[in-house]
Amino acid sequence: MDKILIRPAGVLAQGEHDLDSLAVELGELASDLEVSVEPADRGRSFAFLAVLHVILPWVEGYIATKAIDAVLDWARCHVGQASADDRDPHSIDVKIYGSRGEVLKTVRVTAPDTTD
């Protein structure tokens, strides 16, 4: 695989509209690769669940580590950005995969400064 793929699922509250900023940041890390954002898949998800899948072409090394950090930082910035009438902040389940489908990291971001 010669690109980075961002695949949202469920509902990312207001953060879904800001996936382009994540794509730009990841593109700056690996300027020779395409970064693609797929349309959100809401078909099999509950309204309160937000999932962000990111598929990387590398599984280790400096750039892989920086990419994982960028994805988690993005999720921390966008968690809890629920609408004004929603009292419960939304969590974001982040799953990062290598090019062969292996899971590199699974994290539930529950607040701007925490991950489970």
Backbone as XML, in Angstrom:
<?xml version="1.0"?>
<chain id="A" units="angstrom">
  <residue number="1" name="MET">
    <atom name="N" x="0.851" y="-1.176" z="0.000"/>
    <atom name="CA" x="0.000" y="0.000" z="0.000"/>
    <atom name="C" x="0.895" y="1.237" z="0.000"/>
  </residue>
  <residue number="2" name="ASP">
    <atom name="N" x="0.590" y="2.170" z="-0.829"/>
    <atom name="CA" x="1.416" y="3.366" z="-0.935"/>
    <atom name="C" x="0.651" y="4.631" z="-0.566"/>
  </residue>
  <residue number="3" name="LYS">
    <atom name="N" x="-0.306" y="4.492" z="0.346"/>
    <atom name="CA" x="-1.035" y="5.662" z="0.821"/>
    <atom name="C" x="-1.474" y="5.457" z="2.256"/>
  </residue>
  <residue number="4" name="ILE">
    <atom name="N" x="-1.866" y="6.547" z="2.879"/>
    <atom name="CA" x="-2.439" y="6.526" z="4.217"/>
    <atom name="C" x="-3.942" y="6.663" z="4.032"/>
  </residue>
  <residue number="5" name="LEU">
    <atom name="N" x="-4.708" y="5.804" z="4.682"/>
    <atom name="CA" x="-6.153" y="5.801" z="4.531"/>
    <atom name="C" x="-6.814" y="6.137" z="5.863"/>
  </residue>
  <residue number="6" name="ILE">
    <atom name="N" x="-7.690" y="7.127" z="5.852"/>
    <atom name="CA" x="-8.469" y="7.516" z="7.023"/>
    <atom name="C" x="-9.905" y="7.078" z="6.750"/>
  </residue>
  <residue number="7" name="ARG">
    <atom name="N" x="-10.424" y="6.230" z="7.625"/>
    <atom name="CA" x="-11.755" y="5.650" z="7.412"/>
    <atom name="C" x="-12.608" y="5.885" z="8.658"/>
  </residue>
  <residue number="8" name="PRO">
    <atom name="N" x="-13.434" y="6.935" z="8.677"/>
    <atom name="CA" x="-14.303" y="7.164" z="9.836"/>
    <atom name="C" x="-15.510" y="6.237" z="9.804"/>
  </residue>
  <residue number="9" name="ALA">
    <atom name="N" x="-16.006" y="5.897" z="10.977"/>
    <atom name="CA" x="-17.228" y="5.108" z="11.100"/>
    <atom name="C" x="-18.009" y="5.650" z="12.282"/>
  </residue>
  <residue number="10" name="GLY">
    <atom name="N" x="-19.285" y="5.472" z="12.256"/>
    <atom name="CA" x="-20.101" y="5.989" z="13.340"/>
    <atom name="C" x="-20.211" y="7.491" z="13.235"/>
  </residue>
  <residue number="11" name="VAL">
    <atom name="N" x="-20.288" y="8.131" z="14.350"/>
    <atom name="CA" x="-20.491" y="9.577" z="14.396"/>
    <atom name="C" x="-19.305" y="10.204" z="15.105"/>
  </residue>
  <residue number="12" name="LEU">
    <atom name="N" x="-18.611" y="11.084" z="14.428"/>
    <atom name="CA" x="-17.476" y="11.783" z="15.034"/>
    <atom name="C" x="-17.866" y="13.175" z="15.509"/>
  </residue>
  <residue number="13" name="ALA">
    <atom name="N" x="-19.120" y="13.357" z="15.887"/>
    <atom name="CA" x="-19.622" y="14.648" z="16.337"/>
    <atom name="C" x="-19.204" y="15.730" z="15.340"/>
  </residue>
  <residue number="14" name="GLN">
    <atom name="N" x="-18.694" y="16.837" z="15.808"/>
    <atom name="CA" x="-18.281" y="17.895" z="14.899"/>
    <atom name="C" x="-16.921" y="17.630" z="14.280"/>
  </residue>
  <residue number="15" name="GLY">
    <atom name="N" x="-16.170" y="16.716" z="14.852"/>
    <atom name="CA" x="-14.828" y="16.442" z="14.369"/>
    <atom name="C" x="-14.775" y="15.837" z="12.981"/>
  </residue>
  <residue number="16" name="GLU">
    <atom name="N" x="-15.864" y="15.218" z="12.549"/>
    <atom name="CA" x="-15.873" y="14.592" z="11.235"/>
    <atom name="C" x="-15.573" y="15.604" z="10.132"/>
  </residue>
  <residue number="17" name="HIS">
    <atom name="N" x="-16.020" y="16.818" z="10.339"/>
    <atom name="CA" x="-15.797" y="17.851" z="9.331"/>
    <atom name="C" x="-14.351" y="18.326" z="9.307"/>
  </residue>
  <residue number="18" name="ASP">
    <atom name="N" x="-13.585" y="17.930" z="10.289"/>
    <atom name="CA" x="-12.201" y="18.375" z="10.394"/>
    <atom name="C" x="-11.207" y="17.264" z="10.074"/>
  </residue>
  <residue number="19" name="LEU">
    <atom name="N" x="-11.657" y="16.191" z="9.436"/>
    <atom name="CA" x="-10.731" y="15.122" z="9.065"/>
    <atom name="C" x="-9.688" y="15.597" z="8.063"/>
  </residue>
  <residue number="20" name="ASP">
    <atom name="N" x="-10.035" y="16.629" z="7.305"/>
    <atom name="CA" x="-9.056" y="17.168" z="6.351"/>
    <atom name="C" x="-7.818" y="17.682" z="7.066"/>
  </residue>
  <residue number="21" name="SER">
    <atom name="N" x="-7.981" y="18.242" z="8.260"/>
    <atom name="CA" x="-6.808" y="18.738" z="8.993"/>
    <atom name="C" x="-5.898" y="17.574" z="9.389"/>
  </residue>
  <residue number="22" name="LEU">
    <atom name="N" x="-6.486" y="16.438" z="9.742"/>
    <atom name="CA" x="-5.689" y="15.258" z="10.049"/>
    <atom name="C" x="-4.984" y="14.764" z="8.790"/>
  </residue>
  <residue number="23" name="ALA">
    <atom name="N" x="-5.684" y="14.765" z="7.677"/>
    <atom name="CA" x="-5.077" y="14.330" z="6.413"/>
    <atom name="C" x="-3.898" y="15.216" z="6.037"/>
  </residue>
  <residue number="24" name="VAL">
    <atom name="N" x="-4.031" y="16.507" z="6.222"/>
    <atom name="CA" x="-2.935" y="17.435" z="5.916"/>
    <atom name="C" x="-1.739" y="17.156" z="6.813"/>
  </residue>
  <residue number="25" name="GLU">
    <atom name="N" x="-1.999" y="16.966" z="8.097"/>
    <atom name="CA" x="-0.899" y="16.703" z="9.032"/>
    <atom name="C" x="-0.173" y="15.406" z="8.690"/>
  </residue>
  <residue number="26" name="LEU">
    <atom name="N" x="-0.933" y="14.363" z="8.381"/>
    <atom name="CA" x="-0.306" y="13.095" z="8.004"/>
    <atom name="C" x="0.445" y="13.231" z="6.680"/>
  </residue>
  <residue number="27" name="GLY">
    <atom name="N" x="-0.096" y="14.019" z="5.767"/>
    <atom name="CA" x="0.570" y="14.257" z="4.490"/>
    <atom name="C" x="1.892" y="14.983" z="4.648"/>
  </residue>
  <residue number="28" name="GLU">
    <atom name="N" x="1.976" y="15.845" z="5.640"/>
    <atom name="CA" x="3.230" y="16.554" z="5.899"/>
    <atom name="C" x="4.300" y="15.617" z="6.447"/>
  </residue>
  <residue number="29" name="LEU">
    <atom name="N" x="3.875" y="14.570" z="7.142"/>
    <atom name="CA" x="4.836" y="13.595" z="7.659"/>
    <atom name="C" x="5.432" y="12.743" z="6.548"/>
  </residue>
  <residue number="30" name="ALA">
    <atom name="N" x="4.630" y="12.463" z="5.544"/>
    <atom name="CA" x="5.062" y="11.596" z="4.446"/>
    <atom name="C" x="4.621" y="12.230" z="3.132"/>
  </residue>
  <residue number="31" name="SER">
    <atom name="N" x="5.352" y="13.234" z="2.711"/>
    <atom name="CA" x="4.946" y="14.019" z="1.541"/>
    <atom name="C" x="4.932" y="13.219" z="0.239"/>
  </residue>
  <residue number="32" name="ASP">
    <atom name="N" x="5.575" y="12.076" z="0.221"/>
    <atom name="CA" x="5.591" y="11.265" z="-0.989"/>
    <atom name="C" x="4.405" y="10.303" z="-1.074"/>
  </residue>
  <residue number="33" name="LEU">
    <atom name="N" x="3.527" y="10.307" z="-0.056"/>
    <atom name="CA" x="2.372" y="9.412" z="-0.048"/>
    <atom name="C" x="1.069" y="10.188" z="-0.165"/>
  </residue>
  <residue number="34" name="GLU">
    <atom name="N" x="0.098" y="9.562" z="-0.778"/>
    <atom name="CA" x="-1.252" y="10.103" z="-0.845"/>
    <atom name="C" x="-1.944" y="9.817" z="0.486"/>
  </residue>
  <residue number="35" name="VAL">
    <atom name="N" x="-2.741" y="10.771" z="0.953"/>
    <atom name="CA" x="-3.580" y="10.564" z="2.132"/>
    <atom name="C" x="-5.020" y="10.649" z="1.657"/>
  </residue>
  <residue number="36" name="SER">
    <atom name="N" x="-5.787" y="9.613" z="1.925"/>
    <atom name="CA" x="-7.156" y="9.527" z="1.445"/>
    <atom name="C" x="-8.126" y="9.433" z="2.620"/>
  </residue>
  <residue number="37" name="VAL">
    <atom name="N" x="-9.197" y="10.237" z="2.567"/>
    <atom name="CA" x="-10.249" y="10.194" z="3.584"/>
    <atom name="C" x="-11.482" y="9.599" z="2.928"/>
  </residue>
  <residue number="38" name="GLU">
    <atom name="N" x="-11.923" y="8.465" z="3.447"/>
    <atom name="CA" x="-13.130" y="7.826" z="2.912"/>
    <atom name="C" x="-14.373" y="8.462" z="3.526"/>
  </residue>
  <residue number="39" name="PRO">
    <atom name="N" x="-15.491" y="8.399" z="2.835"/>
    <atom name="CA" x="-16.741" y="8.895" z="3.435"/>
    <atom name="C" x="-17.078" y="8.088" z="4.689"/>
  </residue>
  <residue number="40" name="ALA">
    <atom name="N" x="-17.732" y="8.729" z="5.636"/>
    <atom name="CA" x="-18.080" y="8.065" z="6.890"/>
    <atom name="C" x="-19.046" y="6.918" z="6.648"/>
  </residue>
  <residue number="41" name="ASP">
    <atom name="N" x="-18.811" y="5.804" z="7.305"/>
    <atom name="CA" x="-19.690" y="4.644" z="7.251"/>
    <atom name="C" x="-20.529" y="4.640" z="8.516"/>
  </residue>
  <residue number="42" name="ARG">
    <atom name="N" x="-21.797" y="4.989" z="8.367"/>
    <atom name="CA" x="-22.688" y="5.035" z="9.528"/>
    <atom name="C" x="-23.658" y="3.861" z="9.545"/>
  </residue>
  <residue number="43" name="GLY">
    <atom name="N" x="-23.570" y="2.992" z="8.589"/>
    <atom name="CA" x="-24.560" y="1.942" z="8.414"/>
    <atom name="C" x="-24.669" y="0.946" z="9.543"/>
  </residue>
  <residue number="44" name="ARG">
    <atom name="N" x="-23.601" y="0.634" z="10.215"/>
    <atom name="CA" x="-23.625" y="-0.407" z="11.240"/>
    <atom name="C" x="-23.216" y="0.108" z="12.603"/>
  </residue>
  <residue number="45" name="SER">
    <atom name="N" x="-23.471" y="1.359" z="12.867"/>
    <atom name="CA" x="-22.972" y="1.946" z="14.104"/>
    <atom name="C" x="-24.102" y="2.628" z="14.860"/>
  </residue>
  <residue number="46" name="PHE">
    <atom name="N" x="-23.982" y="2.648" z="16.175"/>
    <atom name="CA" x="-24.911" y="3.406" z="16.993"/>
    <atom name="C" x="-24.564" y="4.886" z="16.888"/>
  </residue>
  <residue number="47" name="ALA">
    <atom name="N" x="-25.540" y="5.730" z="17.076"/>
    <atom name="CA" x="-25.345" y="7.168" z="16.904"/>
    <atom name="C" x="-24.299" y="7.738" z="17.857"/>
  </residue>
  <residue number="48" name="PHE">
    <atom name="N" x="-24.141" y="7.144" z="19.040"/>
    <atom name="CA" x="-23.221" y="7.728" z="20.022"/>
    <atom name="C" x="-21.800" y="7.207" z="19.887"/>
  </residue>
  <residue number="49" name="LEU">
    <atom name="N" x="-21.579" y="6.260" z="18.999"/>
    <atom name="CA" x="-20.261" y="5.657" z="18.883"/>
    <atom name="C" x="-19.470" y="6.305" z="17.754"/>
  </residue>
  <residue number="50" name="ALA">
    <atom name="N" x="-18.273" y="6.727" z="18.047"/>
    <atom name="CA" x="-17.401" y="7.301" z="17.036"/>
    <atom name="C" x="-16.178" y="6.415" z="16.906"/>
  </residue>
  <residue number="51" name="VAL">
    <atom name="N" x="-15.857" y="6.029" z="15.689"/>
    <atom name="CA" x="-14.706" y="5.170" z="15.433"/>
    <atom name="C" x="-13.899" y="5.792" z="14.308"/>
  </residue>
  <residue number="52" name="LEU">
    <atom name="N" x="-12.605" y="5.816" z="14.490"/>
    <atom name="CA" x="-11.711" y="6.320" z="13.459"/>
    <atom name="C" x="-10.683" y="5.242" z="13.159"/>
  </residue>
  <residue number="53" name="HIS">
    <atom name="N" x="-10.714" y="4.730" z="11.925"/>
    <atom name="CA" x="-9.741" y="3.744" z="11.472"/>
    <atom name="C" x="-8.704" y="4.474" z="10.626"/>
  </residue>
  <residue number="54" name="VAL">
    <atom name="N" x="-7.439" y="4.196" z="10.866"/>
    <atom name="CA" x="-6.363" y="4.773" z="10.061"/>
    <atom name="C" x="-5.446" y="3.632" z="9.644"/>
  </residue>
  <residue number="55" name="ILE">
    <atom name="N" x="-5.198" y="3.530" z="8.362"/>
    <atom name="CA" x="-4.342" y="2.469" z="7.832"/>
    <atom name="C" x="-3.055" y="3.112" z="7.331"/>
  </residue>
  <residue number="56" name="LEU">
    <atom name="N" x="-1.937" y="2.657" z="7.895"/>
    <atom name="CA" x="-0.622" y="3.207" z="7.573"/>
    <atom name="C" x="0.161" y="2.214" z="6.714"/>
  </residue>
  <residue number="57" name="PRO">
    <atom name="N" x="1.040" y="2.708" z="5.860"/>
    <atom name="CA" x="1.862" y="1.803" z="5.058"/>
    <atom name="C" x="3.077" y="1.267" z="5.808"/>
  </residue>
  <residue number="58" name="TRP">
    <atom name="N" x="3.330" y="1.759" z="7.028"/>
    <atom name="CA" x="4.466" y="1.294" z="7.801"/>
    <atom name="C" x="3.987" y="0.809" z="9.149"/>
  </residue>
  <residue number="59" name="VAL">
    <atom name="N" x="4.735" y="-0.081" z="9.771"/>
    <atom name="CA" x="4.349" y="-0.597" z="11.076"/>
    <atom name="C" x="5.318" y="-0.174" z="12.179"/>
  </residue>
  <residue number="60" name="GLU">
    <atom name="N" x="6.460" y="0.332" z="11.807"/>
    <atom name="CA" x="7.423" y="0.770" z="12.818"/>
    <atom name="C" x="8.284" y="1.872" z="12.253"/>
  </residue>
  <residue number="61" name="GLY">
    <atom name="N" x="9.053" y="2.494" z="13.114"/>
    <atom name="CA" x="9.942" y="3.566" z="12.700"/>
    <atom name="C" x="9.437" y="4.927" z="13.136"/>
  </residue>
  <residue number="62" name="TYR">
    <atom name="N" x="10.268" y="5.911" z="12.896"/>
    <atom name="CA" x="10.001" y="7.274" z="13.332"/>
    <atom name="C" x="8.709" y="7.824" z="12.735"/>
  </residue>
  <residue number="63" name="ILE">
    <atom name="N" x="8.524" y="7.667" z="11.435"/>
    <atom name="CA" x="7.341" y="8.237" z="10.788"/>
    <atom name="C" x="6.077" y="7.532" z="11.265"/>
  </residue>
  <residue number="64" name="ALA">
    <atom name="N" x="6.126" y="6.233" z="11.462"/>
    <atom name="CA" x="4.960" y="5.506" z="11.977"/>
    <atom name="C" x="4.595" y="6.016" z="13.366"/>
  </residue>
  <residue number="65" name="THR">
    <atom name="N" x="5.582" y="6.214" z="14.208"/>
    <atom name="CA" x="5.336" y="6.720" z="15.555"/>
    <atom name="C" x="4.739" y="8.120" z="15.510"/>
  </residue>
  <residue number="66" name="LYS">
    <atom name="N" x="5.282" y="8.976" z="14.662"/>
    <atom name="CA" x="4.764" y="10.342" z="14.539"/>
    <atom name="C" x="3.340" y="10.334" z="13.984"/>
  </residue>
  <residue number="67" name="ALA">
    <atom name="N" x="3.049" y="9.444" z="13.054"/>
    <atom name="CA" x="1.701" y="9.350" z="12.483"/>
    <atom name="C" x="0.703" y="8.900" z="13.554"/>
  </residue>
  <residue number="68" name="ILE">
    <atom name="N" x="1.066" y="7.910" z="14.336"/>
    <atom name="CA" x="0.190" y="7.440" z="15.418"/>
    <atom name="C" x="-0.053" y="8.564" z="16.414"/>
  </residue>
  <residue number="69" name="ASP">
    <atom name="N" x="0.994" y="9.291" z="16.785"/>
    <atom name="CA" x="0.845" y="10.424" z="17.697"/>
    <atom name="C" x="-0.086" y="11.483" z="17.117"/>
  </residue>
  <residue number="70" name="ALA">
    <atom name="N" x="0.037" y="11.767" z="15.827"/>
    <atom name="CA" x="-0.804" y="12.774" z="15.179"/>
    <atom name="C" x="-2.277" y="12.359" z="15.204"/>
  </residue>
  <residue number="71" name="VAL">
    <atom name="N" x="-2.546" y="11.090" z="14.944"/>
    <atom name="CA" x="-3.927" y="10.596" z="14.961"/>
    <atom name="C" x="-4.513" y="10.707" z="16.368"/>
  </residue>
  <residue number="72" name="LEU">
    <atom name="N" x="-3.746" y="10.295" z="17.375"/>
    <atom name="CA" x="-4.241" y="10.364" z="18.748"/>
    <atom name="C" x="-4.417" y="11.809" z="19.209"/>
  </residue>
  <residue number="73" name="ASP">
    <atom name="N" x="-3.511" y="12.699" z="18.824"/>
    <atom name="CA" x="-3.660" y="14.118" z="19.158"/>
    <atom name="C" x="-4.925" y="14.687" z="18.525"/>
  </residue>
  <residue number="74" name="TRP">
    <atom name="N" x="-5.186" y="14.310" z="17.264"/>
    <atom name="CA" x="-6.401" y="14.766" z="16.587"/>
    <atom name="C" x="-7.631" y="14.296" z="17.361"/>
  </residue>
  <residue number="75" name="ALA">
    <atom name="N" x="-7.652" y="13.028" z="17.761"/>
    <atom name="CA" x="-8.800" y="12.495" z="18.490"/>
    <atom name="C" x="-8.987" y="13.211" z="19.824"/>
  </residue>
  <residue number="76" name="ARG">
    <atom name="N" x="-7.889" y="13.487" z="20.518"/>
    <atom name="CA" x="-7.986" y="14.195" z="21.806"/>
    <atom name="C" x="-8.562" y="15.596" z="21.621"/>
  </residue>
  <residue number="77" name="CYS">
    <atom name="N" x="-8.217" y="16.241" z="20.528"/>
    <atom name="CA" x="-8.743" y="17.588" z="20.260"/>
    <atom name="C" x="-10.221" y="17.570" z="19.909"/>
  </residue>
  <residue number="78" name="HIS">
    <atom name="N" x="-10.703" y="16.449" z="19.359"/>
    <atom name="CA" x="-12.078" y="16.395" z="18.874"/>
    <atom name="C" x="-13.030" y="15.595" z="19.755"/>
  </residue>
  <residue number="79" name="VAL">
    <atom name="N" x="-12.532" y="14.941" z="20.764"/>
    <atom name="CA" x="-13.409" y="14.195" z="21.656"/>
    <atom name="C" x="-14.236" y="15.180" z="22.478"/>
  </residue>
  <residue number="80" name="GLY">
    <atom name="N" x="-15.457" y="14.833" z="22.704"/>
    <atom name="CA" x="-16.304" y="15.679" z="23.540"/>
    <atom name="C" x="-16.855" y="16.889" z="22.845"/>
  </residue>
  <residue number="81" name="GLN">
    <atom name="N" x="-16.664" y="17.001" z="21.541"/>
    <atom name="CA" x="-17.220" y="18.143" z="20.823"/>
    <atom name="C" x="-18.653" y="17.827" z="20.396"/>
  </residue>
  <residue number="82" name="ALA">
    <atom name="N" x="-19.433" y="17.436" z="21.357"/>
    <atom name="CA" x="-20.830" y="17.112" z="21.087"/>
    <atom name="C" x="-21.614" y="18.393" z="20.896"/>
  </residue>
  <residue number="83" name="SER">
    <atom name="N" x="-22.802" y="18.260" z="20.384"/>
    <atom name="CA" x="-23.643" y="19.432" z="20.185"/>
    <atom name="C" x="-24.022" y="20.029" z="21.536"/>
  </residue>
  <residue number="84" name="ALA">
    <atom name="N" x="-24.484" y="21.263" z="21.520"/>
    <atom name="CA" x="-24.774" y="21.985" z="22.757"/>
    <atom name="C" x="-25.849" y="21.303" z="23.588"/>
  </residue>
  <residue number="85" name="ASP">
    <atom name="N" x="-26.792" y="20.589" z="22.964"/>
    <atom name="CA" x="-27.863" y="19.933" z="23.707"/>
    <atom name="C" x="-27.474" y="18.532" z="24.195"/>
  </residue>
  <residue number="86" name="ASP">
    <atom name="N" x="-26.274" y="18.096" z="23.905"/>
    <atom name="CA" x="-25.807" y="16.774" z="24.315"/>
    <atom name="C" x="-24.920" y="16.937" z="25.543"/>
  </residue>
  <residue number="87" name="ARG">
    <atom name="N" x="-25.355" y="16.423" z="26.673"/>
    <atom name="CA" x="-24.607" y="16.607" z="27.920"/>
    <atom name="C" x="-23.434" y="15.655" z="28.074"/>
  </residue>
  <residue number="88" name="ASP">
    <atom name="N" x="-23.471" y="14.543" z="27.385"/>
    <atom name="CA" x="-22.415" y="13.546" z="27.516"/>
    <atom name="C" x="-21.383" y="13.717" z="26.413"/>
  </residue>
  <residue number="89" name="PRO">
    <atom name="N" x="-20.118" y="13.887" z="26.780"/>
    <atom name="CA" x="-19.095" y="13.975" z="25.732"/>
    <atom name="C" x="-18.961" y="12.648" z="25.012"/>
  </residue>
  <residue number="90" name="HIS">
    <atom name="N" x="-18.683" y="12.714" z="23.763"/>
    <atom name="CA" x="-18.508" y="11.514" z="22.950"/>
    <atom name="C" x="-17.081" y="11.003" z="23.100"/>
  </residue>
  <residue number="91" name="SER">
    <atom name="N" x="-16.937" y="9.704" z="23.158"/>
    <atom name="CA" x="-15.593" y="9.130" z="23.098"/>
    <atom name="C" x="-15.316" y="8.759" z="21.646"/>
  </residue>
  <residue number="92" name="ILE">
    <atom name="N" x="-14.054" y="8.590" z="21.318"/>
    <atom name="CA" x="-13.663" y="8.183" z="19.982"/>
    <atom name="C" x="-12.788" y="6.946" z="20.107"/>
  </residue>
  <residue number="93" name="ASP">
    <atom name="N" x="-13.217" y="5.871" z="19.458"/>
    <atom name="CA" x="-12.392" y="4.670" z="19.390"/>
    <atom name="C" x="-11.479" y="4.803" z="18.182"/>
  </residue>
  <residue number="94" name="VAL">
    <atom name="N" x="-10.183" y="4.773" z="18.423"/>
    <atom name="CA" x="-9.195" y="4.909" z="17.362"/>
    <atom name="C" x="-8.541" y="3.548" z="17.143"/>
  </residue>
  <residue number="95" name="LYS">
    <atom name="N" x="-8.542" y="3.096" z="15.895"/>
    <atom name="CA" x="-7.860" y="1.850" z="15.548"/>
    <atom name="C" x="-6.894" y="2.151" z="14.411"/>
  </residue>
  <residue number="96" name="ILE">
    <atom name="N" x="-5.633" y="1.843" z="14.644"/>
    <atom name="CA" x="-4.593" y="2.111" z="13.657"/>
    <atom name="C" x="-4.047" y="0.770" z="13.184"/>
  </residue>
  <residue number="97" name="TYR">
    <atom name="N" x="-3.998" y="0.616" z="11.867"/>
    <atom name="CA" x="-3.609" y="-0.640" z="11.245"/>
    <atom name="C" x="-2.356" y="-0.456" z="10.394"/>
  </residue>
  <residue number="98" name="GLY">
    <atom name="N" x="-1.627" y="-1.536" z="10.225"/>
    <atom name="CA" x="-0.541" y="-1.574" z="9.270"/>
    <atom name="C" x="-1.092" y="-1.959" z="7.904"/>
  </residue>
  <residue number="99" name="SER">
    <atom name="N" x="-0.242" y="-1.982" z="6.907"/>
    <atom name="CA" x="-0.688" y="-2.212" z="5.527"/>
    <atom name="C" x="-1.252" y="-3.608" z="5.287"/>
  </residue>
  <residue number="100" name="ARG">
    <atom name="N" x="-0.946" y="-4.555" z="6.148"/>
    <atom name="CA" x="-1.468" y="-5.922" z="6.000"/>
    <atom name="C" x="-2.687" y="-6.181" z="6.864"/>
  </residue>
  <residue number="101" name="GLY">
    <atom name="N" x="-3.222" y="-5.129" z="7.468"/>
    <atom name="CA" x="-4.405" y="-5.261" z="8.296"/>
    <atom name="C" x="-4.130" y="-5.564" z="9.753"/>
  </residue>
  <residue number="102" name="GLU">
    <atom name="N" x="-2.858" y="-5.640" z="10.123"/>
    <atom name="CA" x="-2.521" y="-5.901" z="11.524"/>
    <atom name="C" x="-2.808" y="-4.657" z="12.365"/>
  </residue>
  <residue number="103" name="VAL">
    <atom name="N" x="-3.357" y="-4.872" z="13.540"/>
    <atom name="CA" x="-3.682" y="-3.758" z="14.431"/>
    <atom name="C" x="-2.403" y="-3.303" z="15.121"/>
  </residue>
  <residue number="104" name="LEU">
    <atom name="N" x="-2.061" y="-2.038" z="14.920"/>
    <atom name="CA" x="-0.883" y="-1.466" z="15.560"/>
    <atom name="C" x="-1.230" y="-0.848" z="16.903"/>
  </residue>
  <residue number="105" name="LYS">
    <atom name="N" x="-2.429" y="-0.264" z="16.990"/>
    <atom name="CA" x="-2.823" y="0.398" z="18.233"/>
    <atom name="C" x="-4.346" y="0.529" z="18.244"/>
  </residue>
  <residue number="106" name="THR">
    <atom name="N" x="-4.923" y="0.269" z="19.401"/>
    <atom name="CA" x="-6.347" y="0.490" z="19.633"/>
    <atom name="C" x="-6.471" y="1.317" z="20.891"/>
  </residue>
  <residue number="107" name="VAL">
    <atom name="N" x="-7.137" y="2.456" z="20.782"/>
    <atom name="CA" x="-7.239" y="3.378" z="21.910"/>
    <atom name="C" x="-8.650" y="3.953" z="21.949"/>
  </residue>
  <residue number="108" name="ARG">
    <atom name="N" x="-9.193" y="4.079" z="23.140"/>
    <atom name="CA" x="-10.449" y="4.818" z="23.321"/>
    <atom name="C" x="-10.094" y="6.153" z="23.950"/>
  </residue>
  <residue number="109" name="VAL">
    <atom name="N" x="-10.370" y="7.213" z="23.231"/>
    <atom name="CA" x="-10.112" y="8.567" z="23.718"/>
    <atom name="C" x="-11.405" y="9.057" z="24.359"/>
  </residue>
  <residue number="110" name="THR">
    <atom name="N" x="-11.356" y="9.316" z="25.656"/>
    <atom name="CA" x="-12.564" y="9.671" z="26.392"/>
    <atom name="C" x="-12.613" y="11.134" z="26.814"/>
  </residue>
  <residue number="111" name="ALA">
    <atom name="N" x="-11.483" y="11.783" z="26.816"/>
    <atom name="CA" x="-11.400" y="13.187" z="27.205"/>
    <atom name="C" x="-10.167" y="13.776" z="26.545"/>
  </residue>
  <residue number="112" name="PRO">
    <atom name="N" x="-10.099" y="15.098" z="26.427"/>
    <atom name="CA" x="-8.954" y="15.704" z="25.732"/>
    <atom name="C" x="-7.585" y="15.325" z="26.289"/>
  </residue>
  <residue number="113" name="ASP">
    <atom name="N" x="-7.527" y="14.935" z="27.549"/>
    <atom name="CA" x="-6.222" y="14.636" z="28.138"/>
    <atom name="C" x="-6.058" y="13.179" z="28.551"/>
  </residue>
  <residue number="114" name="THR">
    <atom name="N" x="-6.957" y="12.303" z="28.088"/>
    <atom name="CA" x="-6.851" y="10.902" z="28.500"/>
    <atom name="C" x="-7.067" y="9.947" z="27.328"/>
  </residue>
  <residue number="115" name="THR">
    <atom name="N" x="-6.519" y="8.773" z="27.471"/>
    <atom name="CA" x="-6.811" y="7.658" z="26.569"/>
    <atom name="C" x="-6.901" y="6.399" z="27.415"/>
  </residue>
  <residue number="116" name="ASP">
    <atom name="N" x="-7.801" y="5.514" z="27.035"/>
    <atom name="CA" x="-7.959" y="4.251" z="27.755"/>
    <atom name="C" x="-7.341" y="3.122" z="26.955"/>
  </residue>
</chain>
